[in-house]
Amino acid sequence: MSETVLVINAGSSSIKYQLVDVDTREALASGIVERIGEAISPLTHRVGGAKHTVEAPVPDHTTGLRGVLRLFENHGPDLARVGLVGVGHRVVQGADEFSQATLITPQVLAKIVELAPLAPLHNPANIQGIEAARAAFPALPQVAVFDTAFHATLPPEAYTYAIDPVLAKEFRIRRYGFHGTSHQYVSRETARAMGRLSQDVNIITVHIGSGCSMAAVRGGRSVETSMGLTPLEGLVMGSRCGDIDPAIVFHLVREAGLTVDAVDTLFNKRSGLLGMCGSLDLRDIHQAIAAGDPAAQLAFDVFTHRLRGYIGAYCAQLGRVDAIAFTAGIGENDPAARAAAVRGLEAFGIELDPDRNAAARGQALISSDRSRTQIWVTPTDEEYEIAHQAADLIHSLAPQPA
């Protein structure tokens, strides 16, 4: 019998889930509970090509997960018959406490709670998902897979901010990086597609979707990444500004009369592509550019300018770059963004093939035959990576035969 892991990604008002067959990598079922805490919440369950949706009051995550179990009971697959070995949880912030997938114990859960101030929008929701799953599956191992874990290998010169070290230590201020599960999966799968081992190649992974980040991966280990203490730093994103002069905060507080919370909201929810041109969907932005909208064109140019700058910086950090791998919603589906991100980098040995780029579907090599650095599209699969890491940990903790 194949082994499965139920992967849970709990947000503040949602629960995304996927039942993953670890051996075949197949998603046997998936779904989402939305609008938790509102009067009526839609619950959507996908299995066997069919979509089943119900609406019900879902006041909290525990109630939401009970609704998910009813959907499994009514529409399958039967969780008692699919070899369910554990539950894998996406947890955003593990700080410097967790550098790998970790079995969730009361002590581990307490530490995740302690780290919540570093990810106030994410860790509390992740905790609610963990508590709901522990109530629903009291006999199953629960495993936390941290967004930050892959970046635990950053060297001190990469993760240290140039501020008072006493203050930095007291308040845990350093670069942690995020999207680590995606960067780990994509770097490994790109190396595999190249016919090489992860430890033998240097890869720049470019995760661009609503949230965007990059990582420089040397020999399978993250040595630099664009997000920092929070997911705000780095690339221009859907609604986040990315890199910005920190003195702009002081200027807006002093001159515009904004509160710190208002600046936080501005930078995280009303900036980026959305703030510049009114949409965070590049499909809309391309249409607006075609219609002659200068704001849309500028937004696209700023977005891709930042991408090129980071690719160039990571070439300098790695020295030798064997591959660049684009992933996530934009990276996998937008040839124009990929082309603009590497335009002008031919002198670095990075050359795109326009026809391959335009035709790319799924994992595909899109560099020219002349390019010293291969350029790939590699679809990410964070749910599989969480399931894989959770299953490996559960196996390692199982009693070994005498």
N, C-alpha and C positions, 0 to 999 in steps of 0.2 A: 504493500500500500504506500502511495506517495504521502509525504508529510506536508502539512499546510500550516501557515501562520496567519492569524488575523492581524492585519496592520491597521492601526488607528492613528489618525491625525486629528486631534481635537483642537478646534479654535474656540474663541470666546463665545460664539453663538452657533457653532456647527460641529458636526462629527463627520469626517470623511473616513471611509473604511474600504479595505480591499482584502479578500481572502486569496492568498497566494499559495500556489503549489510550488514549493521550493525546488523540487526536482525538475519540473518542466518549465518553470518560470511563468506559468499560465495564471492569469487572474480568473479564478473560478467564479467570483462575484465581486461586485463593488457597489458603492452607494454613498449617499450623503444625507445627513439630517441637518436641515437649515432652520434658521430663525428660532433657535432655542431661547426660551424665555418670553416669546411673543404669544399672542392669543392662540394662533394656529401655526403649526410648523409642518412643512412638507418633508416627507421621508421618501427617498428614491432609492430603489434597489434594482441593480442590473445583473441579470444572470442568463446565460444561454442565448444572448442576443435580444432578450426581451427586457423591457423597462416596466417596473411596477412602482406606482406612486400612491401614497396615502397621505392624508392630512389629519393631524391630531394635535391636541395640546401637549407640548413638550416643555415643562417648566424648568428642567435641568438635564444635565448630561446623563445621569443615571436613568432617568425616564427615557431619554433618547436612545440609549443603548438597549434598553428593554424592547423598544420599538424595533430596533434593528434585528434583535433575536427573533421577534415575531415574524419579520419579513423572511428571515432564513427558514423558519418553521413552515411558513405558508408557501414559499416559492423556491426554497432550496438554495444551495445544496444543504443536505442534512449535516450539520456540524458534528454529529456523533459518528458519522461514517466517512469523513474525509481526512482522518488522521491528523486532527488539530493538535499540535504539540505546544502551542504557546501564543501569546499576544505580544506583538511588537509595537512600541509607541514611539512616534516622533516626538522628541523633546528638543526645543530650540536651543536653550542655553545650558551647557554643562560646565562653562567657565574652565578653569584649570583643574577642576576636581575630577572630571571624567574624560578620559582619552580613548574610550572604546565602549562598545555595547555593554550594558551593565544590568544584571538581574536586579529587579526592583524589590528592595526590602524596606521595612519601615525606616531604617537609617538612610537609605538612598533617597526615599521619598522626602524625608525631612531636609536633606541637603538640596534637593530640587526646589523645595519651598524656600529655603534660605537664599537661593540664587535668583528668585523671582524679581527682585529689584533691578537686575541686569536685563531682564526681558519681561517687563510688566504687562505687555500685550499678549505674550505667548506662554510663558511658563505656567501662570495660573490656570490657563485653559488646558494646557497639557496635563496638569495635575488633576483637573476635574475628569479628564478622559481616563487617566490611570485609575482613579478611585472608582469610577463607574465600571471599568473593566474588571477590577478586582472583585467588585460585588457580583458581577455577572458570571465570572469564571474563577471562583475561589480556589479551585484545584489546579489551575493552569499557571505555569511560569509566566511572569510579566517582565518584559525586557525593554529598557529604555535605550534608544539609539539617538545620539545627540548630534544636532546640526554642527556643533562646534568641534566634535571629536576629531575629525580628519585633519583639522588645522592645529591640533595639539603639537605637531612637529615643527611649527614655525620657530625659527631661531630667535633669540632675544632681540637681535637688531631689527627683526621684522615685526615683532609684537609689542615692542616698547615704545610708548609715546614720550616725547621730550618734555615732560612736566616733572614737578616735584616728586621724587620716587617714594617719599614717605606717604604723601597724599594718595599716590597711585596705588600703593600696596594696601592702604587702609580701605579704599573704596573699590578695589579690584579693577582699576582702570588700566586696560591694555587692549590690544587687538585680539579678538577671538575669532572673527570670521564666521560665516554662516554658509548655508547650502552645501555643507561638507559632505553629506550623504550623496548628493548629486555629483559633486566634483570627484569623489572617490570612485563612484560607479563609472562615470564617463571616462575618466583617465584610464581605468583598467580595461574597459571595453574598447577604447580606441587603440590601446597597445595590442590587445588581442586581434583586432581587425588588421593591424599592421603586421601581424605574425611575429610579434616581439613580446617579451616579458616586461611587466610594469617596471621592474627594477632596472631595466636597461635603457629606458627612454625618458626624455624630458618633454613634457606636454603642457601647453597652456590651455586650460579649460575655460570656456566662455559660456556661462549660464545666463542667458538673457530671456526674460519673460516679463511678467509684471514686476517682479523683483529681479535684480541683476547683480551678478558678481563674477569675478574671475579669480583663478588660482594658477599659480606657477607650481607645477608638480615635477619634482626632480626624483627620478628613480622610484616613483610610487609614493613619495612623501610630499605633502604640501609645505612649501617653503616661503610662499607669499600669497596673500589674498587681499581682495579689494575692500570687503566689508570690515568693520572695526569692532569697537566696543558694542555697537548696535548695528543692525542692518541698514542704517542710514548712509554710512560712508561709502565712497567709491563711485561707481558708475551712475549715470543718469538712469532713472527707473520710471515705471509707469506713473507713480505719484510722489516719488521721493526724489529729492534734489541731488543726492550724492555729494561728492566733494564740494565744499563751500568754505569761504573764508569765515572762520569762527567769529570774527569781529562783527559780521553781519547780524549775529544774534544781539550783541550789545547795541548796535545801531538801531535795530528795529524796536528794542525795548525803550531806548532813550528818546529816539526821534519820532517813531510811529506810535509810541504808547502801547505797544503790544505786551501782553503778559508772556512769561516764559512758556506757559501751556499753549498759548495761541501760536507762538513761534514753532513749538513742537508740532502742532497740528498742521501749520503751514508747510513745514519742511517734509513731513511724512505723508500727508494726505492731499495737499493742494499744490504740489510742485512737480518736478519731473516733466514728462511729456504732457500730462494732464494740465499742469499749471501753465506751460508755455503755449499750448495751442488748443486746449479744451477737450482733448481725447487722449486716452492712454492706450488705445488700440491702433497698432501700426497700419492695419488695413484701412481704417478711417483716415489716418494721416496720409497714406499714399493717395487716396482718393482726393483729399483736400489739396495735396501738392499738384496733382494732375489738373485740378480746377484753378490753379494759380494762387493758392493761399500762401502768402509769404510767412505767416506764423508757423504753419505746418512744415514748410521747408526748413525754417530755422530750427525748429524742434528736432527734426530728423538729423540735421547737420550737427547740432550740439550733441545729440545722442551718439552718433557714430564717431565724431571727433574724439569724444572721451574714450570710446572703445579702442580706437587706434592708438591713443596715447598710452593706455594701459598695456596693450599688446607690445608696443615698443619698449616700455619699461620692463616688462617681464622677459623680453628677449635679453635685455641687459642683465637681469638678475640670474637667468639660467645659463647664459653664455651660449649653449647649444640648444636649439629648439628642434625637436624631431617632428612635432605635430602641434597643430592648433585644432581644438575640437569645439564646435559650436553645438549648443544644446538648449533645451527648454523651448517655450512656445515660439519666441521670435527666432532663436537660434536654429530651430529645426524647420521652420516654415517660411522664413522671409529671405529669399535670395538677395534682395536689394540691400538689406541691412548687413548681411554677410559680406557682400561685395564692397560696400562702403567701409566696413570695419578694417579691411586689409588693403584698401586702395592706397597706392603710393609706397607700399612696403616691399616692393620688388628688390630694392637694393639690399634688403635683409634676407633675401632668398625666399621670400613669401610671395607666391604668385598663384592667383586663382584661375581656374579654367571656367570661362563664362557659361559654356554649354553644360558642363557637369554641374555647375552650381544651380543653374536654372532647372535642371532635370532631377535634382536630388530628391529622393523619397526614402525615408527611413535612414539607416546608416549608409553613408556614401562618401567616397573620396571625391573632393571637389577642387583639388589643386591641379595645376598643370603638370605635365611630365617634366618640365624644366625646374619646377620649384624644389629647392633644397629642403624646405619644410613642408611636410604633408599637411593639407587642410582637410578636415573631416567634418561631416555632420554625424553626430552620435546621439540618438534619442536617449534621454535620461529615463530611468526607472527607479525612482526613490523607494517606491513601495517594495519592489523586489529586493533592493539593497537592504532595507530594514528587515524584511522577512529572512533574507539570507544570513545577516549578522545575528539575528535573534535565534535562528535555528542552530547556527554554529555554536553559539554560547550555550544553549540548552543542551546540546550534545556533549559539550566539554564538561558540563557539570553533572552529567548522568553518571551513576555508579558504573564502573568498568567491571566486566566479568573477571572472576579470579583466574 
